[in-house]
Amino acid sequence: MTERTKWDEVESRRPSTGARDRGHRDAEDAFKLGVRVRTERERLGLTQAELAERMGATQPMVARLEAGGVTPSLETLH
């Protein structure tokens, strides 16, 4: 298993300004959700493709979700 970057490490590399606070919070939420999805997927022994099939989604969408690149809808989360 590869080592994962912690959110604090990512955040410490970015300048902190008032205008970026909301963006940082949104990015943090997406990052943390992605980590949770990946952790659970791996715990269940599923590939991204298998999880995507169960979700009615595509493997690239699962990859983006795990990378924190998308904010899923409530329907997707269910």
C-alpha positions in Angstrom: 0.0 0.0 0.0 1.3 3.5 -0.8 1.6 6.2 1.8 -1.2 8.8 1.6 -0.7 12.5 1.9 -2.4 14.0 5.0 -4.6 17.0 4.6 -2.4 19.1 6.9 0.5 18.5 4.6 -1.5 19.6 1.6 -2.8 22.7 3.4 0.5 23.7 4.7 1.9 24.1 1.2 -0.8 26.6 0.2 -0.8 30.3 1.2 -3.6 31.2 3.6 -5.7 34.3 2.7 -9.2 35.3 3.7 -10.4 34.9 0.1 -9.3 31.2 0.0 -10.8 30.0 3.3 -14.0 28.7 1.7 -12.1 27.0 -1.1 -9.8 25.4 1.4 -12.7 24.1 3.4 -14.4 22.7 0.3 -11.1 21.1 -0.9 -10.6 19.6 2.6 -14.1 18.1 2.7 -13.6 16.6 -0.8 -10.2 15.2 0.1 -11.4 13.7 3.4 -14.4 12.1 1.7 -12.2 10.6 -1.0 -10.0 9.1 1.7 -13.0 7.6 3.4 -14.4 6.1 0.1 -11.0 4.6 -0.8 -10.5 3.2 2.7 -13.9 1.5 2.7 -13.5 0.3 -0.9 -10.2 -1.3 0.0 -11.6 -2.7 3.3 -14.3 -4.5 1.3 -11.8 -5.8 -1.2 -13.4 -4.0 -4.2 -11.6 -2.5 -7.2 -12.6 1.0 -8.4 -14.4 -0.7 -11.4 -16.4 -3.0 -9.0 -17.4 0.0 -6.8 -18.4 2.0 -9.9 -20.6 -0.9 -11.2 -22.4 -1.1 -7.8 -22.9 2.7 -7.9 -24.0 2.8 -11.5 -21.0 5.0 -12.3 -17.7 4.7 -14.2 -14.3 3.8 -12.9 -12.8 7.2 -13.8 -15.6 8.9 -11.7 -14.6 6.7 -8.7 -11.0 7.6 -9.2 -11.8 11.4 -9.3 -14.0 10.9 -6.2 -11.1 9.2 -4.3 -8.7 11.8 -5.4 -10.9 14.6 -4.0 -11.6 16.0 -7.5 -15.4 15.9 -7.3 -18.1 16.6 -4.8 -20.7 13.9 -5.2 -24.4 14.3 -5.1 -26.4 12.8 -2.3 -27.7 10.3 -4.8 -24.2 9.2 -5.6 -23.4 8.9 -1.9 -26.4 6.7 -1.2 
